[in-house]
Amino acid sequence: MKTKITDKFQITIPKEIRKKMNLSRKDSIEWTTEEGKIIIKPVKKEFLKYRGCIQVGEGDISEDIRAARKLIAEKGK
């Protein structure tokens, strides 16, 4: 696949790649070079997989933070 660089050095990520890599507007990508190649990687959205796992109510947020950290630690095992 080929894309062109605009006068402002912008590019468009082809639709097939956006779908395959699950990219959306406002997502971040990381640029590196290796052996004369440009490497573009999406920045992982690890925190999104935990969305909705913990119900947060009113009161002291520190207990909610401890519960979230415990859940993340358990899922990482």
mmCIF file of the N, C-alpha and C atoms, coordinates in Angstrom:
data_MODEL
# 
_entry.id   MODEL 
# 
loop_
_atom_site.group_PDB 
_atom_site.id 
_atom_site.type_symbol 
_atom_site.label_atom_id 
_atom_site.label_alt_id 
_atom_site.label_comp_id 
_atom_site.label_asym_id 
_atom_site.label_entity_id 
_atom_site.label_seq_id 
_atom_site.pdbx_PDB_ins_code 
_atom_site.Cartn_x 
_atom_site.Cartn_y 
_atom_site.Cartn_z 
_atom_site.occupancy 
_atom_site.B_iso_or_equiv 
_atom_site.pdbx_formal_charge 
_atom_site.auth_seq_id 
_atom_site.auth_comp_id 
_atom_site.auth_asym_id 
_atom_site.auth_atom_id 
_atom_site.pdbx_PDB_model_num 
ATOM 1   N N  . MET A 1 1  ? 0.843   -1.173  0.000  1.00 0.00 ? 1  MET A N  1 
ATOM 2   C CA . MET A 1 1  ? 0.000   0.000   0.000  1.00 0.00 ? 1  MET A CA 1 
ATOM 3   C C  . MET A 1 1  ? 0.888   1.237   0.000  1.00 0.00 ? 1  MET A C  1 
ATOM 4   N N  . LYS A 1 2  ? 0.461   2.229   -0.741 1.00 0.00 ? 2  LYS A N  1 
ATOM 5   C CA . LYS A 1 2  ? 1.206   3.475   -0.797 1.00 0.00 ? 2  LYS A CA 1 
ATOM 6   C C  . LYS A 1 2  ? 0.315   4.623   -0.348 1.00 0.00 ? 2  LYS A C  1 
ATOM 7   N N  . THR A 1 3  ? 0.911   5.578   0.325  1.00 0.00 ? 3  THR A N  1 
ATOM 8   C CA . THR A 1 3  ? 0.242   6.828   0.657  1.00 0.00 ? 3  THR A CA 1 
ATOM 9   C C  . THR A 1 3  ? 1.210   7.957   0.350  1.00 0.00 ? 3  THR A C  1 
ATOM 10  N N  . LYS A 1 4  ? 0.685   9.146   0.230  1.00 0.00 ? 4  LYS A N  1 
ATOM 11  C CA . LYS A 1 4  ? 1.526   10.309  -0.050 1.00 0.00 ? 4  LYS A CA 1 
ATOM 12  C C  . LYS A 1 4  ? 1.635   11.167  1.198  1.00 0.00 ? 4  LYS A C  1 
ATOM 13  N N  . ILE A 1 5  ? 2.753   11.856  1.297  1.00 0.00 ? 5  ILE A N  1 
ATOM 14  C CA . ILE A 1 5  ? 2.967   12.809  2.374  1.00 0.00 ? 5  ILE A CA 1 
ATOM 15  C C  . ILE A 1 5  ? 2.502   14.173  1.858  1.00 0.00 ? 5  ILE A C  1 
ATOM 16  N N  . THR A 1 6  ? 1.643   14.853  2.634  1.00 0.00 ? 6  THR A N  1 
ATOM 17  C CA . THR A 1 6  ? 1.121   16.152  2.202  1.00 0.00 ? 6  THR A CA 1 
ATOM 18  C C  . THR A 1 6  ? 2.173   17.240  2.411  1.00 0.00 ? 6  THR A C  1 
ATOM 19  N N  . ASP A 1 7  ? 1.843   18.450  1.969  1.00 0.00 ? 7  ASP A N  1 
ATOM 20  C CA . ASP A 1 7  ? 2.736   19.595  2.154  1.00 0.00 ? 7  ASP A CA 1 
ATOM 21  C C  . ASP A 1 7  ? 3.014   19.869  3.633  1.00 0.00 ? 7  ASP A C  1 
ATOM 22  N N  . LYS A 1 8  ? 2.086   19.465  4.490  1.00 0.00 ? 8  LYS A N  1 
ATOM 23  C CA . LYS A 1 8  ? 2.256   19.656  5.936  1.00 0.00 ? 8  LYS A CA 1 
ATOM 24  C C  . LYS A 1 8  ? 2.833   18.406  6.603  1.00 0.00 ? 8  LYS A C  1 
ATOM 25  N N  . PHE A 1 9  ? 3.382   17.482  5.807  1.00 0.00 ? 9  PHE A N  1 
ATOM 26  C CA . PHE A 1 9  ? 3.965   16.232  6.282  1.00 0.00 ? 9  PHE A CA 1 
ATOM 27  C C  . PHE A 1 9  ? 2.960   15.334  6.997  1.00 0.00 ? 9  PHE A C  1 
ATOM 28  N N  . GLN A 1 10 ? 1.715   15.354  6.561  1.00 0.00 ? 10 GLN A N  1 
ATOM 29  C CA . GLN A 1 10 ? 0.685   14.481  7.113  1.00 0.00 ? 10 GLN A CA 1 
ATOM 30  C C  . GLN A 1 10 ? 0.499   13.288  6.180  1.00 0.00 ? 10 GLN A C  1 
ATOM 31  N N  . ILE A 1 11 ? 0.033   12.175  6.758  1.00 0.00 ? 11 ILE A N  1 
ATOM 32  C CA . ILE A 1 11 ? -0.283  10.987  5.963  1.00 0.00 ? 11 ILE A CA 1 
ATOM 33  C C  . ILE A 1 11 ? -1.664  10.488  6.353  1.00 0.00 ? 11 ILE A C  1 
ATOM 34  N N  . THR A 1 12 ? -2.248  9.670   5.501  1.00 0.00 ? 12 THR A N  1 
ATOM 35  C CA . THR A 1 12 ? -3.506  9.005   5.817  1.00 0.00 ? 12 THR A CA 1 
ATOM 36  C C  . THR A 1 12 ? -3.213  7.517   5.968  1.00 0.00 ? 12 THR A C  1 
ATOM 37  N N  . ILE A 1 13 ? -3.658  6.951   7.073  1.00 0.00 ? 13 ILE A N  1 
ATOM 38  C CA . ILE A 1 13 ? -3.490  5.506   7.281  1.00 0.00 ? 13 ILE A CA 1 
ATOM 39  C C  . ILE A 1 13 ? -4.583  4.817   6.479  1.00 0.00 ? 13 ILE A C  1 
ATOM 40  N N  . PRO A 1 14 ? -4.209  3.896   5.600  1.00 0.00 ? 14 PRO A N  1 
ATOM 41  C CA . PRO A 1 14 ? -5.220  3.216   4.778  1.00 0.00 ? 14 PRO A CA 1 
ATOM 42  C C  . PRO A 1 14 ? -6.299  2.541   5.626  1.00 0.00 ? 14 PRO A C  1 
ATOM 43  N N  . LYS A 1 15 ? -7.521  2.546   5.099  1.00 0.00 ? 15 LYS A N  1 
ATOM 44  C CA . LYS A 1 15 ? -8.682  2.016   5.812  1.00 0.00 ? 15 LYS A CA 1 
ATOM 45  C C  . LYS A 1 15 ? -8.477  0.576   6.265  1.00 0.00 ? 15 LYS A C  1 
ATOM 46  N N  . GLU A 1 16 ? -7.892  -0.264  5.392  1.00 0.00 ? 16 GLU A N  1 
ATOM 47  C CA . GLU A 1 16 ? -7.691  -1.680  5.765  1.00 0.00 ? 16 GLU A CA 1 
ATOM 48  C C  . GLU A 1 16 ? -6.801  -1.801  6.992  1.00 0.00 ? 16 GLU A C  1 
ATOM 49  N N  . ILE A 1 17 ? -5.768  -0.964  7.066  1.00 0.00 ? 17 ILE A N  1 
ATOM 50  C CA . ILE A 1 17 ? -4.856  -1.019  8.217  1.00 0.00 ? 17 ILE A CA 1 
ATOM 51  C C  . ILE A 1 17 ? -5.538  -0.471  9.460  1.00 0.00 ? 17 ILE A C  1 
ATOM 52  N N  . ARG A 1 18 ? -6.301  0.614   9.314  1.00 0.00 ? 18 ARG A N  1 
ATOM 53  C CA . ARG A 1 18 ? -7.028  1.160   10.468 1.00 0.00 ? 18 ARG A CA 1 
ATOM 54  C C  . ARG A 1 18 ? -7.958  0.118   11.062 1.00 0.00 ? 18 ARG A C  1 
ATOM 55  N N  . LYS A 1 19 ? -8.667  -0.608  10.199 1.00 0.00 ? 19 LYS A N  1 
ATOM 56  C CA . LYS A 1 19 ? -9.592  -1.642  10.690 1.00 0.00 ? 19 LYS A CA 1 
ATOM 57  C C  . LYS A 1 19 ? -8.831  -2.791  11.342 1.00 0.00 ? 19 LYS A C  1 
ATOM 58  N N  . LYS A 1 20 ? -7.800  -3.264  10.662 1.00 0.00 ? 20 LYS A N  1 
ATOM 59  C CA . LYS A 1 20 ? -7.030  -4.407  11.162 1.00 0.00 ? 20 LYS A CA 1 
ATOM 60  C C  . LYS A 1 20 ? -6.380  -4.106  12.514 1.00 0.00 ? 20 LYS A C  1 
ATOM 61  N N  . MET A 1 21 ? -5.910  -2.867  12.690 1.00 0.00 ? 21 MET A N  1 
ATOM 62  C CA . MET A 1 21 ? -5.228  -2.487  13.924 1.00 0.00 ? 21 MET A CA 1 
ATOM 63  C C  . MET A 1 21 ? -6.166  -1.828  14.933 1.00 0.00 ? 21 MET A C  1 
ATOM 64  N N  . ASN A 1 22 ? -7.460  -1.760  14.591 1.00 0.00 ? 22 ASN A N  1 
ATOM 65  C CA . ASN A 1 22 ? -8.478  -1.183  15.478 1.00 0.00 ? 22 ASN A CA 1 
ATOM 66  C C  . ASN A 1 22 ? -8.122  0.249   15.897 1.00 0.00 ? 22 ASN A C  1 
ATOM 67  N N  . LEU A 1 23 ? -7.731  1.062   14.924 1.00 0.00 ? 23 LEU A N  1 
ATOM 68  C CA . LEU A 1 23 ? -7.359  2.446   15.189 1.00 0.00 ? 23 LEU A CA 1 
ATOM 69  C C  . LEU A 1 23 ? -8.572  3.356   15.027 1.00 0.00 ? 23 LEU A C  1 
ATOM 70  N N  . SER A 1 24 ? -8.641  4.364   15.879 1.00 0.00 ? 24 SER A N  1 
ATOM 71  C CA . SER A 1 24 ? -9.716  5.343   15.839 1.00 0.00 ? 24 SER A CA 1 
ATOM 72  C C  . SER A 1 24 ? -9.115  6.744   15.843 1.00 0.00 ? 24 SER A C  1 
ATOM 73  N N  . ARG A 1 25 ? -9.950  7.721   15.557 1.00 0.00 ? 25 ARG A N  1 
ATOM 74  C CA . ARG A 1 25 ? -9.503  9.109   15.666 1.00 0.00 ? 25 ARG A CA 1 
ATOM 75  C C  . ARG A 1 25 ? -9.025  9.379   17.077 1.00 0.00 ? 25 ARG A C  1 
ATOM 76  N N  . LYS A 1 26 ? -8.032  10.210  17.192 1.00 0.00 ? 26 LYS A N  1 
ATOM 77  C CA . LYS A 1 26 ? -7.438  10.637  18.471 1.00 0.00 ? 26 LYS A CA 1 
ATOM 78  C C  . LYS A 1 26 ? -6.546  9.563   19.092 1.00 0.00 ? 26 LYS A C  1 
ATOM 79  N N  . ASP A 1 27 ? -6.443  8.367   18.500 1.00 0.00 ? 27 ASP A N  1 
ATOM 80  C CA . ASP A 1 27 ? -5.511  7.363   19.009 1.00 0.00 ? 27 ASP A CA 1 
ATOM 81  C C  . ASP A 1 27 ? -4.082  7.860   18.808 1.00 0.00 ? 27 ASP A C  1 
ATOM 82  N N  . SER A 1 28 ? -3.182  7.337   19.601 1.00 0.00 ? 28 SER A N  1 
ATOM 83  C CA . SER A 1 28 ? -1.770  7.696   19.471 1.00 0.00 ? 28 SER A CA 1 
ATOM 84  C C  . SER A 1 28 ? -1.016  6.553   18.800 1.00 0.00 ? 28 SER A C  1 
ATOM 85  N N  . ILE A 1 29 ? -0.020  6.935   18.014 1.00 0.00 ? 29 ILE A N  1 
ATOM 86  C CA . ILE A 1 29 ? 0.864   5.945   17.422 1.00 0.00 ? 29 ILE A CA 1 
ATOM 87  C C  . ILE A 1 29 ? 2.302   6.341   17.720 1.00 0.00 ? 29 ILE A C  1 
ATOM 88  N N  . GLU A 1 30 ? 3.174   5.361   17.730 1.00 0.00 ? 30 GLU A N  1 
ATOM 89  C CA . GLU A 1 30 ? 4.585   5.575   18.046 1.00 0.00 ? 30 GLU A CA 1 
ATOM 90  C C  . GLU A 1 30 ? 5.408   5.374   16.777 1.00 0.00 ? 30 GLU A C  1 
ATOM 91  N N  . TRP A 1 31 ? 6.311   6.289   16.503 1.00 0.00 ? 31 TRP A N  1 
ATOM 92  C CA . TRP A 1 31 ? 7.157   6.221   15.317 1.00 0.00 ? 31 TRP A CA 1 
ATOM 93  C C  . TRP A 1 31 ? 8.584   5.907   15.733 1.00 0.00 ? 31 TRP A C  1 
ATOM 94  N N  . THR A 1 32 ? 9.201   4.937   15.052 1.00 0.00 ? 32 THR A N  1 
ATOM 95  C CA . THR A 1 32 ? 10.611  4.631   15.248 1.00 0.00 ? 32 THR A CA 1 
ATOM 96  C C  . THR A 1 32 ? 11.222  4.289   13.883 1.00 0.00 ? 32 THR A C  1 
ATOM 97  N N  . THR A 1 33 ? 12.526  4.221   13.846 1.00 0.00 ? 33 THR A N  1 
ATOM 98  C CA . THR A 1 33 ? 13.214  3.785   12.627 1.00 0.00 ? 33 THR A CA 1 
ATOM 99  C C  . THR A 1 33 ? 14.124  2.625   12.984 1.00 0.00 ? 33 THR A C  1 
ATOM 100 N N  . GLU A 1 34 ? 14.288  1.736   12.032 1.00 0.00 ? 34 GLU A N  1 
ATOM 101 C CA . GLU A 1 34 ? 15.140  0.560   12.242 1.00 0.00 ? 34 GLU A CA 1 
ATOM 102 C C  . GLU A 1 34 ? 15.680  0.110   10.892 1.00 0.00 ? 34 GLU A C  1 
ATOM 103 N N  . GLU A 1 35 ? 16.989  0.119   10.762 1.00 0.00 ? 35 GLU A N  1 
ATOM 104 C CA . GLU A 1 35 ? 17.649  -0.331  9.542  1.00 0.00 ? 35 GLU A CA 1 
ATOM 105 C C  . GLU A 1 35 ? 17.051  0.297   8.284  1.00 0.00 ? 35 GLU A C  1 
ATOM 106 N N  . GLY A 1 36 ? 16.875  1.618   8.304  1.00 0.00 ? 36 GLY A N  1 
ATOM 107 C CA . GLY A 1 36 ? 16.366  2.322   7.141  1.00 0.00 ? 36 GLY A CA 1 
ATOM 108 C C  . GLY A 1 36 ? 14.866  2.202   6.915  1.00 0.00 ? 36 GLY A C  1 
ATOM 109 N N  . LYS A 1 37 ? 14.141  1.638   7.874  1.00 0.00 ? 37 LYS A N  1 
ATOM 110 C CA . LYS A 1 37 ? 12.686  1.488   7.753  1.00 0.00 ? 37 LYS A CA 1 
ATOM 111 C C  . LYS A 1 37 ? 11.992  2.345   8.803  1.00 0.00 ? 37 LYS A C  1 
ATOM 112 N N  . ILE A 1 38 ? 10.826  2.847   8.438  1.00 0.00 ? 38 ILE A N  1 
ATOM 113 C CA . ILE A 1 38 ? 9.979   3.563   9.396  1.00 0.00 ? 38 ILE A CA 1 
ATOM 114 C C  . ILE A 1 38 ? 9.010   2.549   9.988  1.00 0.00 ? 38 ILE A C  1 
ATOM 115 N N  . ILE A 1 39 ? 8.956   2.504   11.309 1.00 0.00 ? 39 ILE A N  1 
ATOM 116 C CA . ILE A 1 39 ? 8.072   1.560   11.998 1.00 0.00 ? 39 ILE A CA 1 
ATOM 117 C C  . ILE A 1 39 ? 7.038   2.367   12.777 1.00 0.00 ? 39 ILE A C  1 
ATOM 118 N N  . ILE A 1 40 ? 5.784   2.066   12.536 1.00 0.00 ? 40 ILE A N  1 
ATOM 119 C CA . ILE A 1 40 ? 4.679   2.755   13.196 1.00 0.00 ? 40 ILE A CA 1 
ATOM 120 C C  . ILE A 1 40 ? 3.916   1.719   14.024 1.00 0.00 ? 40 ILE A C  1 
ATOM 121 N N  . LYS A 1 41 ? 3.787   1.983   15.322 1.00 0.00 ? 41 LYS A N  1 
ATOM 122 C CA . LYS A 1 41 ? 3.071   1.061   16.204 1.00 0.00 ? 41 LYS A CA 1 
ATOM 123 C C  . LYS A 1 41 ? 1.991   1.814   16.965 1.00 0.00 ? 41 LYS A C  1 
ATOM 124 N N  . PRO A 1 42 ? 0.803   1.220   17.103 1.00 0.00 ? 42 PRO A N  1 
ATOM 125 C CA . PRO A 1 42 ? -0.216  1.870   17.933 1.00 0.00 ? 42 PRO A CA 1 
ATOM 126 C C  . PRO A 1 42 ? 0.193   1.810   19.399 1.00 0.00 ? 42 PRO A C  1 
ATOM 127 N N  . VAL A 1 43 ? -0.128  2.874   20.125 1.00 0.00 ? 43 VAL A N  1 
ATOM 128 C CA . VAL A 1 43 ? 0.110   2.888   21.565 1.00 0.00 ? 43 VAL A CA 1 
ATOM 129 C C  . VAL A 1 43 ? -1.033  2.096   22.182 1.00 0.00 ? 43 VAL A C  1 
ATOM 130 N N  . LYS A 1 44 ? -0.691  1.102   22.979 1.00 0.00 ? 44 LYS A N  1 
ATOM 131 C CA . LYS A 1 44 ? -1.707  0.225   23.552 1.00 0.00 ? 44 LYS A CA 1 
ATOM 132 C C  . LYS A 1 44 ? -2.613  0.964   24.515 1.00 0.00 ? 44 LYS A C  1 
ATOM 133 N N  . LYS A 1 45 ? -3.866  0.573   24.496 1.00 0.00 ? 45 LYS A N  1 
ATOM 134 C CA . LYS A 1 45 ? -4.880  1.159   25.369 1.00 0.00 ? 45 LYS A CA 1 
ATOM 135 C C  . LYS A 1 45 ? -5.239  0.136   26.444 1.00 0.00 ? 45 LYS A C  1 
ATOM 136 N N  . GLU A 1 46 ? -4.233  -0.281  27.179 1.00 0.00 ? 46 GLU A N  1 
ATOM 137 C CA . GLU A 1 46 ? -4.421  -1.341  28.175 1.00 0.00 ? 46 GLU A CA 1 
ATOM 138 C C  . GLU A 1 46 ? -5.536  -1.039  29.167 1.00 0.00 ? 46 GLU A C  1 
ATOM 139 N N  . PHE A 1 47 ? -5.628  0.210   29.587 1.00 0.00 ? 47 PHE A N  1 
ATOM 140 C CA . PHE A 1 47 ? -6.607  0.547   30.621 1.00 0.00 ? 47 PHE A CA 1 
ATOM 141 C C  . PHE A 1 47 ? -8.039  0.340   30.153 1.00 0.00 ? 47 PHE A C  1 
ATOM 142 N N  . LEU A 1 48 ? -8.289  0.389   28.845 1.00 0.00 ? 48 LEU A N  1 
ATOM 143 C CA . LEU A 1 48 ? -9.660  0.260   28.353 1.00 0.00 ? 48 LEU A CA 1 
ATOM 144 C C  . LEU A 1 48 ? -10.242 -1.134  28.577 1.00 0.00 ? 48 LEU A C  1 
ATOM 145 N N  . LYS A 1 49 ? -9.389  -2.151  28.647 1.00 0.00 ? 49 LYS A N  1 
ATOM 146 C CA . LYS A 1 49 ? -9.948  -3.485  28.845 1.00 0.00 ? 49 LYS A CA 1 
ATOM 147 C C  . LYS A 1 49 ? -10.545 -3.660  30.241 1.00 0.00 ? 49 LYS A C  1 
ATOM 148 N N  . TYR A 1 50 ? -10.235 -2.732  31.155 1.00 0.00 ? 50 TYR A N  1 
ATOM 149 C CA . TYR A 1 50 ? -10.776 -2.804  32.513 1.00 0.00 ? 50 TYR A CA 1 
ATOM 150 C C  . TYR A 1 50 ? -12.005 -1.922  32.686 1.00 0.00 ? 50 TYR A C  1 
ATOM 151 N N  . ARG A 1 51 ? -12.400 -1.210  31.629 1.00 0.00 ? 51 ARG A N  1 
ATOM 152 C CA . ARG A 1 51 ? -13.547 -0.318  31.722 1.00 0.00 ? 51 ARG A CA 1 
ATOM 153 C C  . ARG A 1 51 ? -14.794 -1.113  32.122 1.00 0.00 ? 51 ARG A C  1 
ATOM 154 N N  . GLY A 1 52 ? -15.468 -0.642  33.134 1.00 0.00 ? 52 GLY A N  1 
ATOM 155 C CA . GLY A 1 52 ? -16.693 -1.276  33.590 1.00 0.00 ? 52 GLY A CA 1 
ATOM 156 C C  . GLY A 1 52 ? -16.483 -2.394  34.596 1.00 0.00 ? 52 GLY A C  1 
ATOM 157 N N  . CYS A 1 53 ? -15.230 -2.758  34.879 1.00 0.00 ? 53 CYS A N  1 
ATOM 158 C CA . CYS A 1 53 ? -14.960 -3.849  35.823 1.00 0.00 ? 53 CYS A CA 1 
ATOM 159 C C  . CYS A 1 53 ? -15.233 -3.449  37.267 1.00 0.00 ? 53 CYS A C  1 
ATOM 160 N N  . ILE A 1 54 ? -15.038 -2.185  37.556 1.00 0.00 ? 54 ILE A N  1 
ATOM 161 C CA . ILE A 1 54 ? -15.179 -1.721  38.934 1.00 0.00 ? 54 ILE A CA 1 
ATOM 162 C C  . ILE A 1 54 ? -16.251 -0.649  38.987 1.00 0.00 ? 54 ILE A C  1 
ATOM 163 N N  . GLN A 1 55 ? -17.196 -0.842  39.863 1.00 0.00 ? 55 GLN A N  1 
ATOM 164 C CA . GLN A 1 55 ? -18.244 0.149   40.066 1.00 0.00 ? 55 GLN A CA 1 
ATOM 165 C C  . GLN A 1 55 ? -17.752 1.160   41.097 1.00 0.00 ? 55 GLN A C  1 
ATOM 166 N N  . VAL A 1 56 ? -17.724 2.415   40.719 1.00 0.00 ? 56 VAL A N  1 
ATOM 167 C CA . VAL A 1 56 ? -17.255 3.465   41.617 1.00 0.00 ? 56 VAL A CA 1 
ATOM 168 C C  . VAL A 1 56 ? -18.464 4.213   42.148 1.00 0.00 ? 56 VAL A C  1 
ATOM 169 N N  . GLY A 1 57 ? -18.513 4.302   43.460 1.00 0.00 ? 57 GLY A N  1 
ATOM 170 C CA . GLY A 1 57 ? -19.614 5.020   44.091 1.00 0.00 ? 57 GLY A CA 1 
ATOM 171 C C  . GLY A 1 57 ? -19.115 6.284   44.766 1.00 0.00 ? 57 GLY A C  1 
ATOM 172 N N  . GLU A 1 58 ? -19.955 6.877   45.552 1.00 0.00 ? 58 GLU A N  1 
ATOM 173 C CA . GLU A 1 58 ? -19.567 8.078   46.283 1.00 0.00 ? 58 GLU A CA 1 
ATOM 174 C C  . GLU A 1 58 ? -18.740 7.697   47.494 1.00 0.00 ? 58 GLU A C  1 
ATOM 175 N N  . GLY A 1 59 ? -17.945 8.635   47.968 1.00 0.00 ? 59 GLY A N  1 
ATOM 176 C CA . GLY A 1 59 ? -17.159 8.386   49.165 1.00 0.00 ? 59 GLY A CA 1 
ATOM 177 C C  . GLY A 1 59 ? -15.673 8.465   48.892 1.00 0.00 ? 59 GLY A C  1 
ATOM 178 N N  . ASP A 1 60 ? -14.892 7.745   49.692 1.00 0.00 ? 60 ASP A N  1 
ATOM 179 C CA . ASP A 1 60 ? -13.436 7.785   49.622 1.00 0.00 ? 60 ASP A CA 1 
ATOM 180 C C  . ASP A 1 60 ? -12.939 7.035   48.385 1.00 0.00 ? 60 ASP A C  1 
ATOM 181 N N  . ILE A 1 61 ? -12.271 7.734   47.501 1.00 0.00 ? 61 ILE A N  1 
ATOM 182 C CA . ILE A 1 61 ? -11.798 7.126   46.249 1.00 0.00 ? 61 ILE A CA 1 
ATOM 183 C C  . ILE A 1 61 ? -10.600 6.198   46.466 1.00 0.00 ? 61 ILE A C  1 
ATOM 184 N N  . SER A 1 62 ? -9.868  6.380   47.599 1.00 0.00 ? 62 SER A N  1 
ATOM 185 C CA . SER A 1 62 ? -8.696  5.532   47.811 1.00 0.00 ? 62 SER A CA 1 
ATOM 186 C C  . SER A 1 62 ? -9.038  4.052   47.885 1.00 0.00 ? 62 SER A C  1 
ATOM 187 N N  . GLU A 1 63 ? -10.191 3.730   48.427 1.00 0.00 ? 63 GLU A N  1 
ATOM 188 C CA . GLU A 1 63 ? -10.601 2.315   48.460 1.00 0.00 ? 63 GLU A CA 1 
ATOM 189 C C  . GLU A 1 63 ? -10.866 1.806   47.049 1.00 0.00 ? 63 GLU A C  1 
ATOM 190 N N  . ASP A 1 64 ? -11.466 2.639   46.216 1.00 0.00 ? 64 ASP A N  1 
ATOM 191 C CA . ASP A 1 64 ? -11.695 2.265   44.819 1.00 0.00 ? 64 ASP A CA 1 
ATOM 192 C C  . ASP A 1 64 ? -10.373 2.046   44.074 1.00 0.00 ? 64 ASP A C  1 
ATOM 193 N N  . ILE A 1 65 ? -9.402  2.887   44.351 1.00 0.00 ? 65 ILE A N  1 
ATOM 194 C CA . ILE A 1 65 ? -8.082  2.748   43.712 1.00 0.00 ? 65 ILE A CA 1 
ATOM 195 C C  . ILE A 1 65 ? -7.423  1.449   44.154 1.00 0.00 ? 65 ILE A C  1 
ATOM 196 N N  . ARG A 1 66 ? -7.492  1.141   45.438 1.00 0.00 ? 66 ARG A N  1 
ATOM 197 C CA . ARG A 1 66 ? -6.915  -0.121  45.936 1.00 0.00 ? 66 ARG A CA 1 
ATOM 198 C C  . ARG A 1 66 ? -7.597  -1.325  45.278 1.00 0.00 ? 66 ARG A C  1 
ATOM 199 N N  . ALA A 1 67 ? -8.914  -1.271  45.150 1.00 0.00 ? 67 ALA A N  1 
ATOM 200 C CA . ALA A 1 67 ? -9.656  -2.371  44.520 1.00 0.00 ? 67 ALA A CA 1 
ATOM 201 C C  . ALA A 1 67 ? -9.251  -2.520  43.054 1.00 0.00 ? 67 ALA A C  1 
ATOM 202 N N  . ALA A 1 68 ? -9.076  -1.406  42.366 1.00 0.00 ? 68 ALA A N  1 
ATOM 203 C CA . ALA A 1 68 ? -8.670  -1.452  40.956 1.00 0.00 ? 68 ALA A CA 1 
ATOM 204 C C  . ALA A 1 68 ? -7.281  -2.052  40.822 1.00 0.00 ? 68 ALA A C  1 
ATOM 205 N N  . ARG A 1 69 ? -6.349  -1.634  41.663 1.00 0.00 ? 69 ARG A N  1 
ATOM 206 C CA . ARG A 1 69 ? -4.981  -2.183  41.619 1.00 0.00 ? 69 ARG A CA 1 
ATOM 207 C C  . ARG A 1 69 ? -4.978  -3.679  41.915 1.00 0.00 ? 69 ARG A C  1 
ATOM 208 N N  . LYS A 1 70 ? -5.805  -4.103  42.867 1.00 0.00 ? 70 LYS A N  1 
ATOM 209 C CA . LYS A 1 70 ? -5.883  -5.526  43.205 1.00 0.00 ? 70 LYS A CA 1 
ATOM 210 C C  . LYS A 1 70 ? -6.418  -6.325  42.012 1.00 0.00 ? 70 LYS A C  1 
ATOM 211 N N  . LEU A 1 71 ? -7.450  -5.803  41.355 1.00 0.00 ? 71 LEU A N  1 
ATOM 212 C CA . LEU A 1 71 ? -8.022  -6.474  40.189 1.00 0.00 ? 71 LEU A CA 1 
ATOM 213 C C  . LEU A 1 71 ? -6.999  -6.593  39.061 1.00 0.00 ? 71 LEU A C  1 
ATOM 214 N N  . ILE A 1 72 ? -6.272  -5.525  38.814 1.00 0.00 ? 72 ILE A N  1 
ATOM 215 C CA . ILE A 1 72 ? -5.251  -5.539  37.764 1.00 0.00 ? 72 ILE A CA 1 
ATOM 216 C C  . ILE A 1 72 ? -4.159  -6.541  38.092 1.00 0.00 ? 72 ILE A C  1 
ATOM 217 N N  . ALA A 1 73 ? -3.732  -6.584  39.352 1.00 0.00 ? 73 ALA A N  1 
ATOM 218 C CA . ALA A 1 73 ? -2.692  -7.531  39.763 1.00 0.00 ? 73 ALA A CA 1 
ATOM 219 C C  . ALA A 1 73 ? -3.168  -8.974  39.594 1.00 0.00 ? 73 ALA A C  1 
ATOM 220 N N  . GLU A 1 74 ? -4.431  -9.241  39.937 1.00 0.00 ? 74 GLU A N  1 
ATOM 221 C CA . GLU A 1 74 ? -4.972  -10.594 39.803 1.00 0.00 ? 74 GLU A CA 1 
ATOM 222 C C  . GLU A 1 74 ? -5.086  -11.012 38.341 1.00 0.00 ? 74 GLU A C  1 
ATOM 223 N N  . LYS A 1 75 ? -5.476  -10.090 37.476 1.00 0.00 ? 75 LYS A N  1 
ATOM 224 C CA . LYS A 1 75 ? -5.602  -10.420 36.054 1.00 0.00 ? 75 LYS A CA 1 
ATOM 225 C C  . LYS A 1 75 ? -4.243  -10.604 35.400 1.00 0.00 ? 75 LYS A C  1 
ATOM 226 N N  . GLY A 1 76 ? -3.207  -10.006 35.984 1.00 0.00 ? 76 GLY A N  1 
ATOM 227 C CA . GLY A 1 76 ? -1.867  -10.114 35.418 1.00 0.00 ? 76 GLY A CA 1 
ATOM 228 C C  . GLY A 1 76 ? -1.174  -11.418 35.762 1.00 0.00 ? 76 GLY A C  1 
ATOM 229 N N  . LYS A 1 77 ? -1.734  -12.188 36.667 1.00 0.00 ? 77 LYS A N  1 
ATOM 230 C CA . LYS A 1 77 ? -1.090  -13.452 37.088 1.00 0.00 ? 77 LYS A CA 1 
ATOM 231 C C  . LYS A 1 77 ? -1.317  -14.542 36.092 1.00 0.00 ? 77 LYS A C  1 
# 
